Amino acid sequence: MKRIILTGGGTAGHVTPNIALIPRLRELGYDILYIGSYNGIEKELIEPFDIPYHGISSGKLRRYFSMQNFTDPFRVVKGFGEARKLIKDLKPDVIFSKGGFVSVPVVLAGKRCKVPVIIHESDMTPGLANKIAIPSATKVCCNFPETLDFLPEGKAVLTGSPIRQELLSGNKIAAMDMCGFTADKPVILVIGGSLGSVIVNNAVRQSLPRLLENFQVIHLCGKGKTDDSLKDTRGYCQFEYIKNELRDIFALADIVISRAGANAICELLALRKPNLLIPLSAKASRGDQILNARSFERQGFSMVLEEEQLSEETLVCAVNDLYNSRGTFIDAMRDSSQQASIDTIISLIEEAAANQQS
C-alpha cells in the first residue's frame, strides 16, 4: 500500500485543498496520514475524515518584531525533531504540503529522510513558510501563471488549486427555499472572508436599498457580524458562515462579491461564477490578495475593486457592470487550463510515490 503524509495548517486555506485530495487518494488505495500542530484549526478540520492525526510543535516565523520571535525558533526546531521521528516511523512514500508554518519542519524533515515532497503555493508570490520549504521540495504546484517566474525552473508546475468536488453539485432550489427567495430576481453572493470583513460588510449594507432594486443578496458576513436590524429585509439573507449548504448557495448565486484569498477565488474559477474581487488592502497585509486579484483580472476571470475605491456608488456600478457582462467572464473561466487541478496534482503524487517505491 502506498502511504502519504499530508501537512498544512494555521488557517482553513492551508487545509481545505488537502481535504479536496482525500477522496481521490482513497480511490487509489493510499494510506493517508496528517501532520499538523497540536491544537491548530487543521486538527478540527481533519477530524471528520477519520485520518490518523499527528501533532508537532509549531512556531511562527514573523517579519515584524515580537517577543515570541525569541522563543518560536525553538518550537520550530522541536517540531523538526518530532516530524523527523514521525517520518522515520511512518515511512511514507510521499509528502504533500499545503503550507503554513507547521508545514516547514515536516518538509525539511522529509528531505532529511529522503522522502519526496510536493508543495502547493496558493498565492502569486511565495509566503515566508514556503520560501523556506521550496529548496527541500521535489515539485512546487502553483495557482497563477505569474508565480512560475518566482519558482525554481524544473520544479514549478501550474496546477490551480484542488477544489472540494461536492461544491460542484449544489441544489439551487434548496438554497432558494432556505433563503426565502423568489425566481424573478438574480442573486448576489457576498463572501467577506473567513473572519468577515467589516469594510466589505458595511459597503454592502449601505448599498442594499439600491442593490435590492434588481437583485437578491446572500451575505456571508463572519462570526458575530450579522445585523439584527436587517434580518427581516425582503430579498436579503445573512449568515455568519455556511458549511454544508455552501454548495447550494453557490449553485443559486448568479454573481459573487468576494475577498481575493487564493483558495476562495480558485473555487469561483472552478464554479465559473462571475465575480467582483475586493482584495485586502496592502496596508493590512503583504499585498498578496491584490496580486491574486489582478492576475484573475488579467486572465478575464474577475472584475476588481480595491478597498480604497470602495463606496456605495462604485460598488453598485461594478455589480451592474459585472452582471451585464457575466457571459464574457463565464466563457473565459470555461477556457481556463487550471480546471483539472486534482488530476494534475494526483499525477505528481503518483509519480513521486512510484519513484520512491522503485
C-alpha positions as CSV (number, residue, x, y, z in Angstrom):
1,M,0.0,0.0,0.0
2,K,1.2,3.5,-0.8
3,R,1.4,5.9,2.1
4,I,1.1,9.7,2.0
5,I,1.6,12.3,4.7
6,L,-0.5,15.5,4.2
7,T,0.5,18.6,6.1
8,G,-0.5,22.2,6.3
9,G,-2.3,24.4,8.8
10,G,-2.7,27.7,10.6
11,T,-5.7,28.7,8.5
12,A,-8.5,26.9,6.8
13,G,-6.9,27.8,3.4
14,H,-3.9,25.7,4.3
15,V,-6.2,22.7,5.0
16,T,-9.1,22.6,2.6
17,P,-7.0,21.8,-0.6
18,N,-5.6,18.8,1.3
19,I,-9.2,17.8,2.1
20,A,-10.1,18.1,-1.6
21,L,-7.5,15.5,-2.5
22,I,-8.6,12.9,0.1
23,P,-11.4,11.2,-1.9
24,R,-9.1,10.6,-4.9
25,L,-6.2,9.4,-2.8
26,R,-8.5,6.9,-1.1
27,E,-9.8,5.7,-4.5
28,L,-6.1,5.0,-5.4
29,G,-5.6,3.0,-2.2
30,Y,-3.3,5.4,-0.3
31,D,-2.9,5.1,3.4
32,I,-3.4,8.8,4.4
33,L,-1.8,10.4,7.5
34,Y,-1.8,14.0,8.6
35,I,0.8,16.1,10.5
36,G,-0.3,19.4,11.9
37,S,0.2,21.4,15.1
38,Y,-1.0,20.1,18.4
39,N,-4.2,22.2,18.5
40,G,-4.4,24.2,15.3
41,I,-7.5,24.6,13.1
42,E,-6.2,21.8,10.9
43,K,-6.8,19.2,13.7
44,E,-10.5,20.2,13.9
45,L,-11.0,20.2,10.1
46,I,-9.3,16.8,9.5
47,E,-11.1,15.0,12.4
48,P,-14.3,14.2,10.5
49,F,-12.3,12.3,7.8
50,D,-11.1,9.6,10.1
51,I,-7.5,10.1,9.2
52,P,-4.7,9.5,11.8
53,Y,-3.5,12.9,13.0
54,H,-0.1,13.6,14.5
55,G,0.6,16.9,16.3
56,I,4.0,18.5,16.4
57,S,5.4,21.7,17.9
58,S,4.9,24.8,15.7
59,G,6.2,28.3,15.8
60,K,5.5,31.3,13.5
61,L,8.3,33.0,11.6
62,R,7.5,36.7,11.7
63,R,8.7,39.6,9.6
64,Y,7.9,42.0,12.4
65,F,9.1,42.5,16.0
66,S,7.5,40.3,18.6
67,M,8.8,38.8,21.9
68,Q,7.7,35.4,20.5
69,N,10.4,35.8,17.9
70,F,12.8,34.8,20.6
71,T,11.0,31.6,21.6
72,D,9.3,30.3,18.4
73,P,12.6,29.2,16.7
74,F,13.0,26.7,19.5
75,R,9.5,25.4,18.8
76,V,10.3,25.1,15.1
77,V,13.5,23.1,16.0
78,K,11.5,20.9,18.3
79,G,8.9,20.4,15.6
80,F,11.6,19.4,13.1
81,G,12.8,16.7,15.5
82,E,9.2,15.4,16.1
83,A,8.5,15.4,12.4
84,R,11.7,13.5,11.5
85,K,10.8,10.8,14.1
86,L,7.3,10.5,12.7
87,I,8.5,10.2,9.2
88,K,11.1,7.6,10.1
89,D,8.4,5.6,12.0
90,L,5.5,6.0,9.4
91,K,7.7,5.5,6.3
92,P,5.6,7.5,3.8
93,D,6.2,7.2,0.1
94,V,5.5,10.9,-0.5
95,I,4.6,14.1,1.5
96,F,2.2,16.7,0.2
97,S,2.3,20.2,1.9
98,K,-0.2,22.9,1.6
99,G,1.9,25.4,3.5
100,G,1.6,27.3,6.7
101,F,4.3,27.4,9.3
102,V,3.5,24.0,10.8
103,S,4.5,22.5,7.4
104,V,8.1,23.9,7.4
105,P,9.6,21.3,9.9
106,V,7.7,18.5,8.1
107,V,9.1,19.5,4.7
108,L,12.6,19.9,6.0
109,A,12.4,16.6,7.8
110,G,11.0,14.9,4.7
111,K,14.1,15.9,2.7
112,R,16.4,14.8,5.5
113,C,14.7,11.4,5.5
114,K,14.9,11.2,1.6
115,V,11.1,11.3,1.1
116,P,9.9,13.2,-1.9
117,V,7.9,16.3,-1.0
118,I,5.4,18.2,-3.2
119,I,4.4,21.7,-2.1
120,H,1.4,23.8,-3.1
121,E,1.8,27.6,-3.1
122,S,-1.6,29.3,-3.3
123,D,-0.6,33.0,-3.7
124,M,1.0,34.9,-6.5
125,T,4.3,35.1,-4.7
126,P,5.5,32.5,-2.1
127,G,5.0,33.3,1.5
128,L,7.8,33.1,4.0
129,A,7.0,29.5,5.1
130,N,7.1,28.2,1.5
131,K,10.2,30.2,0.7
132,I,12.0,28.3,3.4
133,A,10.5,25.0,2.3
134,I,10.9,25.2,-1.5
135,P,14.6,24.2,-1.6
136,S,13.5,20.9,0.0
137,A,10.7,20.2,-2.4
138,T,10.6,17.8,-5.4
139,K,7.8,19.8,-7.1
140,V,6.1,23.1,-6.4
141,C,2.5,23.5,-7.5
142,C,1.0,27.0,-8.0
143,N,-2.2,28.7,-8.9
144,F,-1.1,31.6,-11.1
145,P,0.9,31.7,-14.4
146,E,2.9,34.6,-13.0
147,T,4.1,32.5,-10.0
148,L,6.2,30.3,-12.3
149,D,8.7,33.2,-12.5
150,F,9.2,33.1,-8.7
151,L,9.9,29.4,-8.5
152,P,12.9,27.2,-9.5
153,E,12.8,26.0,-13.1
154,G,12.2,22.3,-13.3
155,K,10.2,22.2,-10.0
156,A,7.3,24.5,-10.8
157,V,4.0,23.2,-12.1
158,L,0.9,25.3,-12.9
159,T,-1.9,23.2,-11.4
160,G,-4.5,25.5,-9.9
161,S,-5.9,24.7,-6.5
162,P,-7.7,21.5,-5.7
163,I,-11.4,22.2,-5.0
164,R,-13.8,20.1,-3.0
165,Q,-15.8,18.3,-5.6
166,E,-19.0,18.5,-3.5
167,L,-19.1,22.2,-4.3
168,L,-19.9,21.4,-7.9
169,S,-23.1,19.6,-7.0
170,G,-25.3,22.2,-5.3
171,N,-29.1,22.4,-5.4
172,K,-30.3,25.9,-6.2
173,I,-33.9,25.2,-5.3
174,A,-32.8,24.1,-1.8
175,A,-30.9,27.4,-1.4
176,M,-33.8,29.4,-2.6
177,D,-36.1,27.7,0.0
178,M,-33.5,28.3,2.7
179,C,-33.2,32.0,1.9
180,G,-36.9,32.6,1.2
181,F,-36.0,34.0,-2.3
182,T,-38.0,34.1,-5.4
183,A,-37.1,33.2,-9.0
184,D,-37.8,36.6,-10.5
185,K,-34.5,38.3,-9.5
186,P,-30.9,37.3,-9.8
187,V,-28.8,36.5,-6.7
188,I,-25.6,38.1,-5.5
189,L,-23.5,36.1,-3.0
190,V,-21.2,38.2,-0.8
191,I,-18.2,36.5,0.9
192,G,-16.3,38.7,3.2
193,G,-13.6,36.2,4.1
194,S,-13.5,33.6,6.9
195,L,-13.4,36.3,9.7
196,G,-15.8,38.6,7.9
197,S,-14.6,42.0,6.5
198,V,-16.1,45.0,8.3
199,I,-15.2,47.2,5.3
200,V,-17.0,44.9,2.8
201,N,-19.9,44.2,5.1
202,N,-20.5,47.9,5.7
203,A,-20.3,48.8,2.0
204,V,-22.8,46.1,1.1
205,R,-25.2,47.1,3.7
206,Q,-25.0,50.8,2.8
207,S,-25.7,49.8,-0.8
208,L,-28.6,47.4,0.0
209,P,-31.5,49.7,-1.0
210,R,-30.1,50.1,-4.5
211,L,-28.9,46.5,-4.9
212,L,-32.2,45.1,-3.8
213,E,-34.0,47.0,-6.6
214,N,-32.6,44.5,-9.1
215,F,-31.0,41.7,-7.1
216,Q,-31.5,39.4,-4.1
217,V,-28.4,39.2,-1.7
218,I,-27.0,36.4,0.3
219,H,-24.4,37.8,2.7
220,L,-21.8,35.6,4.5
221,C,-20.6,38.2,6.9
222,G,-18.5,36.4,9.5
223,K,-18.9,35.3,13.1
224,G,-20.7,37.9,15.3
225,K,-21.2,40.2,12.3
226,T,-24.8,39.8,11.4
227,D,-27.0,42.9,11.6
228,D,-30.3,42.3,13.5
229,S,-31.8,45.4,12.1
230,L,-31.8,43.9,8.6
231,K,-33.0,40.4,9.5
232,D,-36.5,40.9,8.1
233,T,-35.3,42.7,4.9
234,R,-37.0,41.2,1.9
235,G,-34.5,39.8,-0.6
236,Y,-31.6,39.9,1.9
237,C,-30.4,36.8,3.8
238,Q,-27.4,37.0,6.1
239,F,-25.3,34.2,7.8
240,E,-22.3,34.2,10.0
241,Y,-21.0,31.4,7.8
242,I,-22.3,28.4,5.8
243,K,-20.9,24.9,6.0
244,N,-22.9,22.0,4.5
245,E,-25.2,24.2,2.4
246,L,-22.4,26.2,0.8
247,R,-22.7,24.2,-2.4
248,D,-26.4,25.0,-2.7
249,I,-25.7,28.7,-2.1
250,F,-23.0,28.7,-4.8
251,A,-25.5,27.0,-7.2
252,L,-28.0,29.7,-6.6
253,A,-25.6,32.7,-7.0
254,D,-25.5,34.4,-10.3
255,I,-22.6,36.7,-9.4
256,V,-20.2,36.8,-6.4
257,I,-18.6,39.6,-4.4
258,S,-15.6,38.3,-2.6
259,R,-12.3,38.9,-0.9
260,A,-9.3,37.7,-3.0
261,G,-7.9,34.8,-0.9
262,A,-6.3,32.3,-3.3
263,N,-8.4,29.3,-2.4
264,A,-11.6,31.3,-2.4
265,I,-11.0,32.7,-5.9
266,C,-10.0,29.3,-7.3
267,E,-13.3,27.9,-6.1
268,L,-15.0,30.7,-8.0
269,L,-13.0,29.8,-11.1
270,A,-13.9,26.1,-10.8
271,L,-17.6,27.0,-10.4
272,R,-17.4,29.6,-13.2
273,K,-19.0,32.3,-11.1
274,P,-18.6,35.8,-12.4
275,N,-17.1,37.7,-9.6
276,L,-16.1,41.1,-8.2
277,L,-13.0,40.9,-6.1
278,I,-12.3,43.4,-3.3
279,P,-8.8,42.4,-2.1
280,L,-7.5,43.1,1.4
281,S,-5.6,46.3,1.4
282,A,-1.8,46.3,1.3
283,K,-1.9,48.4,4.5
284,A,-3.3,45.3,6.3
285,S,-1.3,42.5,4.6
286,R,1.7,41.7,2.4
287,G,-0.4,42.6,-0.6
288,D,-0.9,39.0,-1.8
289,Q,-4.7,39.4,-2.3
290,I,-4.1,42.4,-4.6
291,L,-1.7,40.4,-6.7
292,N,-4.1,37.4,-6.8
293,A,-7.0,39.7,-7.9
294,R,-5.0,41.4,-10.6
295,S,-3.9,38.1,-12.1
296,F,-7.5,36.9,-12.3
297,E,-8.5,40.3,-13.8
298,R,-5.7,39.9,-16.5
299,Q,-6.9,36.4,-17.3
300,G,-10.5,37.7,-17.7
301,F,-11.9,35.8,-14.7
302,S,-12.8,38.7,-12.5
303,M,-13.5,42.4,-12.0
304,V,-11.5,44.1,-9.3
305,L,-12.5,47.0,-7.0
306,E,-9.8,47.9,-4.5
307,E,-10.7,48.7,-0.9
308,E,-9.6,52.3,-1.2
309,Q,-12.1,52.9,-4.0
310,L,-14.9,51.1,-2.3
311,S,-18.1,53.2,-1.8
312,E,-21.8,52.8,-2.4
313,E,-21.6,54.3,-5.8
314,T,-18.6,52.3,-7.0
315,L,-19.9,49.0,-5.6
316,V,-23.4,49.4,-7.2
317,C,-21.9,50.4,-10.6
318,A,-19.4,47.5,-10.5
319,V,-22.1,45.0,-9.7
320,N,-24.3,46.2,-12.5
321,D,-21.4,46.1,-15.0
322,L,-20.4,42.6,-13.8
323,Y,-23.9,41.2,-14.2
324,N,-24.4,42.7,-17.6
325,S,-21.2,41.2,-18.9
326,R,-21.3,38.0,-16.9
327,G,-21.2,35.8,-20.1
328,T,-17.8,37.1,-21.0
329,F,-16.4,36.1,-17.6
330,I,-18.0,32.6,-17.8
331,D,-16.5,32.0,-21.2
332,A,-13.0,33.0,-20.0
333,M,-13.3,30.7,-17.0
334,R,-14.6,27.8,-19.1
335,D,-11.5,28.1,-21.3
336,S,-9.0,28.1,-18.4
337,S,-6.3,25.4,-18.3
338,Q,-6.5,25.4,-14.5
339,Q,-9.6,23.3,-14.2
340,A,-8.1,19.8,-13.7
341,S,-6.1,20.7,-10.6
342,I,-6.9,17.5,-8.7
343,D,-5.9,15.3,-11.7
344,T,-2.7,17.2,-12.2
345,I,-1.6,17.2,-8.5
346,I,-2.5,13.5,-8.1
347,S,-0.4,12.6,-11.1
348,L,2.6,14.4,-9.5
349,I,2.0,12.5,-6.2
350,E,1.7,9.2,-8.1
351,E,4.9,9.8,-10.0
352,A,6.8,10.7,-6.8
353,A,5.4,7.7,-4.9
354,A,6.3,5.3,-7.7
355,N,9.8,6.6,-7.9
356,Q,10.2,6.2,-4.1
357,Q,8.9,2.6,-4.2
358,S,11.1,1.6,-7.2
